[in-house]
Amino acid sequence: MANRQPESRIWIFAEQRSGQPADVVFELLGKARLLAAAPGWKVGALLIGHNVSGTAALLENRGADEILVADNPGLEDYRGGNYLAVVDRAVRNYQPDVVLFGATAMGVDLASRLAARLRTGLSAHCIDLELNEKGELAAVIPWPGGDFLGRIVCPRHRPQMATVSPGIFDVPRSDFPEAEVLTIDGALNSDRGFYRILEKKPEERKPGDLENARVVVVGGYGIGARENWALVEELASVLGGVAGATRPPVDEGWVNADLMVGQSGRTVHPRLYIGVGVSGHLHHLVGVKGTELKVAVNQDTRAAIFDHCDLGLAGDYREIIPALIAALKEPRAGGDL
Ligand SMILES: Cc1cc2nc3c(=O)[nH]c(=O)nc-3n(C[C@H](O)[C@H](O)[C@H](O)COP(=O)(O)OP(=O)(O)OC[C@H]3O[C@@H](n4cnc5c(N)ncnc54)[C@H](O)[C@@H]3O)c2cc1C
């Protein structure tokens, strides 16, 4: 990229809560480091909060060249308007070429507000990012319809912005050269938080969390009705795993939204994935691409999921799954997954 000006910048938003960086921050730093491999590119981590020097230290060797810290008591907790004011000012001052956010509740809220404020584009829930020799970011997403991947570029507006779900990129090594820590303006001219935080409760992470599960059984729209969902849960339980869902069962109200797996849901890395009544749209499959063994149960032999699985069971799940559960419940020799 010899034609790039020195000091082209990729920034990642270093989301933190109570000083703890979100996992996706490390993943974005690793990807940004790879994208910024050409001479003249710098990776910056934009860290906003209060008393976050310890947080900056956690990010020091994770691939950033610089950590830009805006510290202010009014920034202790995420309140969109206040964070927006600080990020907006920082972007206007430093003019990064690319700004990346985790597709978390905080990341998507802030990124969409910032893109609107800066009148630039935002590619949401990307599954990969590429940078060409002109410094144009290509954001890879499953195309509407879900059967192939598309690339979105934003050639005329800067910065180029994207959100990426947690779990998509690998966590980088922790032995990169130490980043320079820079203090940037964190002043708030007025409180634009628009709400007050009355109480904070830590999120309960259960051992059965989808992201940590070794077995994930995903029920799709083919399950047909809420009352049939028990079969998905029973199969997951017999296998010592966790039940997940595609989008339609969530939209239908059969299951909670936090069970959704895919581009706009969770990313899982189990040893075994079983998709039951799942057709195989890329929007869903990108969320299970780290799986070791994929099994599909579908009554339509032409379903796309059969092109993406290691083992396909063609037939009605209402016959296959009870038989599978009964077989798994039989005493047997052998190891666990
Ligand atoms: C921007 C965007 C983001 C999205 N993000 C996500 C996401 O994160 N996660 C997600 O899942 N989706 C997401 N979607 C939706 C996605 O495109 C698909 O619509 C969805 O994944 C389809 O879910 P499904 O396979 O359960 O349903 P369907 O496509 O309706 O497939 C149901 C399958 O069940 C089979 N079936 C029916 N009855 C039976 C039976 N008795 N036994 C066996 N098989 C049976 C059918 O043959 C069919 O193949 C997104 C879409 C967009 C546009």
The ligand as an SDF file (V2000), in Angstrom:
LIG
                    3D

 53 58  0  0  0  0  0  0  0  0999 V2000
  -29.6760   -9.3700    8.1730 C   0  0  0  0  0  0  0  0  0  0  0  0
  -30.1920  -10.7150    8.5680 C   0  0  0  0  0  0  0  0  0  0  0  0
  -29.6750  -11.3310    9.6780 C   0  0  0  0  0  0  0  0  0  0  0  0
  -30.1250  -12.5930   10.0670 C   0  0  0  0  0  0  0  0  0  0  0  0
  -29.5660  -13.1680   11.1730 N   0  0  0  0  0  0  0  0  0  0  0  0
  -29.9440  -14.4250   11.4900 C   0  0  0  0  0  0  0  0  0  0  0  0
  -29.3290  -15.0980   12.6000 C   0  0  0  0  0  0  0  0  0  0  0  0
  -28.4880  -14.5530   13.3050 O   0  0  0  0  0  0  0  0  0  0  0  0
  -29.7260  -16.3640   12.8590 N   0  0  0  0  0  0  0  0  0  0  0  0
  -30.6740  -17.0260   12.1010 C   0  0  0  0  0  0  0  0  0  0  0  0
  -30.9620  -18.1850   12.3680 O   0  0  0  0  0  0  0  0  0  0  0  0
  -31.2680  -16.3930   11.0650 N   0  0  0  0  0  0  0  0  0  0  0  0
  -30.9470  -15.1280   10.7510 C   0  0  0  0  0  0  0  0  0  0  0  0
  -31.5580  -14.5070    9.7030 N   0  0  0  0  0  0  0  0  0  0  0  0
  -32.6660  -15.2160    9.0250 C   0  0  0  0  0  0  0  0  0  0  0  0
  -32.1600  -16.2240    7.9830 C   0  0  0  0  0  0  0  0  0  0  0  0
  -31.9360  -15.5920    6.7440 O   0  0  0  0  0  0  0  0  0  0  0  0
  -33.1760  -17.3600    7.7670 C   0  0  0  0  0  0  0  0  0  0  0  0
  -34.4360  -16.8110    7.4580 O   0  0  0  0  0  0  0  0  0  0  0  0
  -33.3190  -18.2870    8.9980 C   0  0  0  0  0  0  0  0  0  0  0  0
  -32.0510  -18.7180    9.4510 O   0  0  0  0  0  0  0  0  0  0  0  0
  -34.1350  -19.4970    8.5810 C   0  0  0  0  0  0  0  0  0  0  0  0
  -34.3910  -20.2440    9.7420 O   0  0  0  0  0  0  0  0  0  0  0  0
  -34.8410  -21.7550    9.6140 P   0  0  0  0  0  0  0  0  0  0  0  0
  -33.8030  -22.5220    8.8490 O   0  0  0  0  0  0  0  0  0  0  0  0
  -35.1590  -22.2090   10.9900 O   0  0  0  0  0  0  0  0  0  0  0  0
  -36.2360  -21.6780    8.8340 O   0  0  0  0  0  0  0  0  0  0  0  0
  -36.6120  -22.1080    7.3770 P   0  0  0  0  0  0  0  0  0  0  0  0
  -35.7090  -21.4990    6.3750 O   0  0  0  0  0  0  0  0  0  0  0  0
  -38.0710  -21.8390    7.2250 O   0  0  0  0  0  0  0  0  0  0  0  0
  -36.3570  -23.6760    7.3410 O   0  0  0  0  0  0  0  0  0  0  0  0
  -37.1330  -24.6080    8.0420 C   0  0  0  0  0  0  0  0  0  0  0  0
  -36.6620  -25.9930    7.6130 C   0  0  0  0  0  0  0  0  0  0  0  0
  -37.3290  -26.9670    8.3820 O   0  0  0  0  0  0  0  0  0  0  0  0
  -37.5790  -28.0930    7.5550 C   0  0  0  0  0  0  0  0  0  0  0  0
  -38.6800  -28.8330    8.1540 N   0  0  0  0  0  0  0  0  0  0  0  0
  -39.9920  -28.4770    8.2130 C   0  0  0  0  0  0  0  0  0  0  0  0
  -40.7050  -29.4090    8.8730 N   0  0  0  0  0  0  0  0  0  0  0  0
  -39.8100  -30.3890    9.2340 C   0  0  0  0  0  0  0  0  0  0  0  0
  -39.9660  -31.6150    9.9170 C   0  0  0  0  0  0  0  0  0  0  0  0
  -41.1640  -32.0150   10.4120 N   0  0  0  0  0  0  0  0  0  0  0  0
  -38.8500  -32.3710   10.0980 N   0  0  0  0  0  0  0  0  0  0  0  0
  -37.6410  -32.0020    9.6130 C   0  0  0  0  0  0  0  0  0  0  0  0
  -37.4550  -30.8230    8.9420 N   0  0  0  0  0  0  0  0  0  0  0  0
  -38.5430  -30.0360    8.7550 C   0  0  0  0  0  0  0  0  0  0  0  0
  -37.8880  -27.5030    6.2120 C   0  0  0  0  0  0  0  0  0  0  0  0
  -37.6320  -28.4500    5.1810 O   0  0  0  0  0  0  0  0  0  0  0  0
  -36.9410  -26.3060    6.1460 C   0  0  0  0  0  0  0  0  0  0  0  0
  -35.7290  -26.6400    5.4850 O   0  0  0  0  0  0  0  0  0  0  0  0
  -31.1190  -13.2510    9.3120 C   0  0  0  0  0  0  0  0  0  0  0  0
  -31.6560  -12.6180    8.1740 C   0  0  0  0  0  0  0  0  0  0  0  0
  -31.2020  -11.3720    7.8130 C   0  0  0  0  0  0  0  0  0  0  0  0
  -31.7750  -10.7320    6.5870 C   0  0  0  0  0  0  0  0  0  0  0  0
  1  2  1  0
  2  3  1  0
  2 52  2  0
  3  4  2  0
  4  5  1  0
  4 50  1  0
  5  6  2  0
  6  7  1  0
  6 13  1  0
  7  8  2  0
  7  9  1  0
  9 10  1  0
 10 11  2  0
 10 12  1  0
 12 13  2  0
 13 14  1  0
 14 15  1  0
 14 50  1  0
 15 16  1  0
 16 17  1  0
 16 18  1  0
 18 19  1  0
 18 20  1  0
 20 21  1  0
 20 22  1  0
 22 23  1  0
 23 24  1  0
 24 25  2  0
 24 26  1  0
 24 27  1  0
 27 28  1  0
 28 29  2  0
 28 30  1  0
 28 31  1  0
 31 32  1  0
 32 33  1  0
 33 34  1  0
 33 48  1  0
 34 35  1  0
 35 36  1  0
 35 46  1  0
 36 37  1  0
 36 45  1  0
 37 38  2  0
 38 39  1  0
 39 40  1  0
 39 45  2  0
 40 41  1  0
 40 42  2  0
 42 43  1  0
 43 44  2  0
 44 45  1  0
 46 47  1  0
 46 48  1  0
 48 49  1  0
 50 51  2  0
 51 52  1  0
 52 53  1  0
M  END
$$$$
